[in-house]
Amino acid sequence: MSEKPAQQMMAEPSAAGFGARAVVGHVDIDTLTPRAIKRMLLAAESGDLAAQAELFERMEEKDGELDAYLRTRKTGAARLRFEIQPADDSPAAEEAAELCRSVIADIPDLPQAIFDLLDAIPKGFSVQEIDWETGASRWCPRRLVWRPQRWFALAEDGQTLLLRDEAGQGVQLNPLNFIIHRVKARSGFGARTGLLRSCVRAFIVRHFAWKDWMAFAEVYGTPPRIGWLREQVPWDSEEARELWQAVRALGMDAAAVVREGNRIEVLDTRSAGEGQIFERILDRAGREMTLAVLGQLLTTGGEQGGSYALGHVHNQVRWDLIEADAQALAGALTNQLLRPIVHLNLGADRPVPRWHFDAEKPEDLGELAATVKTLSQAGLAIPARWAYRKFGIPRPAEGEPVLSQVKEA
C-alpha cells in the first residue's frame, strides 16, 4: 500500500475521445442479439468488464421501469442523514472526528457523490477518484469524481480492480486515490456479483417484446391483402409488379387498379387479437426484475390486491435492503475516505471515526402513542425525557403555556 496518494488524477478520460477510457460508449442495444450479450457476459468473467458494464448502462437507459426500481434502491440510502462519530470517548478520537467533519463539509456535491457510489447496487461496484489538495498544514479531498465501470478490468484473482490504460492493459490502483464501493447481489467473483446480471434475461425479453409490439401496432387494424396473379404470368413481369404496387396502394390509399383476371383478397383480422400477448410478456418480465431489485412486488403496484398486513411486511423487506445498502456504504466511506484523511493528517496511530447513516425506520407515532398510553396506565414508569425525544417535542420552558390534559367525560 502506498504511503501517499498520487497528486495527479490517475483515471482521466482518453485525450482523443476514444480508446480504453472513452467518454462515449459503443454498445448499441437496438442491434444486439442474445448471442452477442452472452459473449459480453463471458468476456467479463475473463476480466474484461468493459462490454458488460456498458450493457448494464444501456439497460438502465432503455428500460424506464428497471431504471425506476434501481433509483428507488439508490435514493433510499442516498437520502439518509449521516454523521461522523468518534471511534471512542478519548480526546484523540474526538479530534480525529472533528477534523473529518470539517474536511467532509468542504467537499462539493457530496450528496451526488454518495448517489454515484450507490451505482454499485446494480453493477457490483462503483468507483470515485479522490482529487487530493495538499496545503501547508493538511491533505484534503478537493472533490470526488465518478469513474465509469467500463474503464476498469479484473485481475487474475477475479476480484482486484485494475485501471485500463490507453493500450487496454490493467494498471494497479493506488488505494489512497480511489473509493471502491462493492455490493454483492450474490457470492462469486467480481464479474458475476452485479445485480443486473440477474435482470439480463428479463431485459432481453422485454426489449424484443417492445419491438415486436410496436411492429404489431404499426399494422394493427390494417387487414392483410393478398394479390392473385393470373396463371402463366411471370413473377418478374411488369404485370406482377403492377399487382404488387396495387396491393400496397390498397393498404395506404384504400384504392387500387388491377388488370382483368387478377384479383386482390382482403382478409378479416377481427380474430387476430389486440396484442395482449406482448403486454403479458412485458408484465411477467417486469415482475422478475422487480423481485430482483426490490425483493417484493406489493409496494410497486406489481401485484393486484393483497392485504395491508402483507403489504406492510413486504415494505419491511424493502427497508431491510435500504439498511443493508447504507451499512455497506458507511463501511466503504469509513475505510477508504475517513481513514486516509486521519492517517495523512494526524498519523496512523489515531483512531478512525465512523461514517454512520441514520437508517432507523420511521415509526408510526399514532401507534406509538397508543402503546405509551397503555403501558403508562398499566403502571410502567416511562421517562419524560425519552417521550420528548421520541416524539420530537421540545421541553417547555418554565412558566411557558402548555396544552392541558384532555379529561374523558
PEPECOR-V929134 format. One line per field, one symbol per residue. psi: psi as a letter, one per 30 degrees, with the letter a starting at -180 (. if undefined). burial: I if it has 16 or more other ideal C-beta (glycine too) atoms within 10 Angstrom, else O. A space follows every 50 residues. Layout:
psi->???
burial->???
This chain:
psi->kkfklkfkkehllkefflafhkeklgkjefglleeeeeeeeeeefgfjfe eeeeeeeeeeefjeeeeeeeeeeefeeffkklljkleagleeeeeeeeee eeeeffkkheeeeeeeefffeefelkkkkkjkkjafelkkjelkkkkkff gllklffgekkkkkafgglkkkkjfffkjjkkjjfllalefffkefeffe eeeeeeeeeeeeeeeefegkfjkkkkkjkkkgkkfgleeeeeeeeeeeee eefgklkllkellkkklkgfgflggfeeeeeeeeeeeeeeeeefglfegf gfkkakleeeeeeeeeeeeeeeeeeeeeeeeeeeffeeeeeeefeflffk kklkkkkjgkkkljeeeeeeeeeeeeffgkjkkeeeeeeeghkkkklkfk klklkjkk.
burial->OOOOIOOOOIIOOOOOOOOIIIOOIOIOIOOOOOOOIOOIOOOIIOIIII IIIIIIIIIIOOIOIIOOIIOIIIOIIIOIOIOIOIIOOOOOIOIIIOII OOIIOOIOOOOOIIIIIIIIIIIIIIIIIIIIOOOOOOIIIOIIIIIIII IIIIOOOOOOIIIIIOOOOIOOIIOIIIIIIIIOIOOOOIIIIIIIIIII OIIIIIIOIOOOIOOOOOOOOOOOIOIOIOOOOOOOOOIIOIIOOIIOOI OOOOOIOIOOOIOOOOOOOOOOOOIOOIOOIIOOIIOIIIIIIIOIIIII OIOOOOOOOOOOOIOOOIOOIIIOIIOIIIOIIIOIIIIIIIIIIIOOOI IIIIIIIOIOOOOOOOOOOOOIOOOOOOOOOOOOOOOOOOOOOOOOOOOO OOOOOOOOO
